[in-house]
Each structure stands twice: as C-alpha cells, then as structure tokens.
Amino acid sequence: MNVFDMEGEMSPSQIEQTELTAAFLNALASGTILAAPVAPYIGMGMRTLSTDTNILNLTALSAFCVVLGIKLHLIGRRQLQRLEE
C-alpha cells in the first residue's frame, strides 16, 4: 500500500510513518531557513568565501532557501492534515 494513499483507514504504522515524514520535512525546512541567511556571512568571516562576492547573489540565494524551507514546511503540514480525515 502506498504511504500517500488517502483511501480507507490508516493503520498505526502508516500514521507513524506520516508523522515521521512530517517531522523530517519540518526539521529540513528549519535547517534550510536558518542556514540560508547565516552561512554566507560565516563563510566570509572564516575567509572561505570571498568578501568580494556579489551581495545580490547572496541575497537571492538566501531568499530562495527561505522560500524552499517554507515550502518544505507546508508539505509537512499537509502530511499531518491527512491524519485528521
């Protein structure tokens, strides 16, 4: 049976799989959102990233990672909403 199959009752193991998947996606989203704006500046401070890097590129990459993190969080929430049905 497919984990994402929405027909019929879910077994306790399927409920647990859904909760674990949602928790994993939420943790991944949190890490992505937290690392996106911080990592480039840590790289500059440790001199592993050039200080003459285009700030527009850093801002765009950070914004992309924040949006990606939000999307992952919403996917995890959608997984948990299946449990209410």
KAURKA-V773001 format. One record per pair of residues at least 24 apart in sequence whose ideal C-beta (glycine too) atoms are under 8 Angstrom apart, sorted by the first residue. I is the first residue (numbers start at 1). J is the second residue. Records with the same first field share a line. If there is no record, write none. Layout:
I = J, J
This chain:
6 = 82, 85
10 = 82, 83
15 = 83
18 = 79, 80, 82, 83
19 = 80, 83
21 = 76, 79
22 = 76, 77, 79, 80
23 = 76
24 = 76
25 = 72, 73, 75, 76, 79
26 = 72, 73, 76
28 = 69, 72
29 = 68, 69, 70, 71, 72, 73, 76
30 = 69, 73
31 = 69
32 = 65, 66, 68, 69, 72
33 = 65, 66, 69, 70
35 = 65
36 = 61, 62, 63, 64, 65, 66, 69
37 = 62, 66
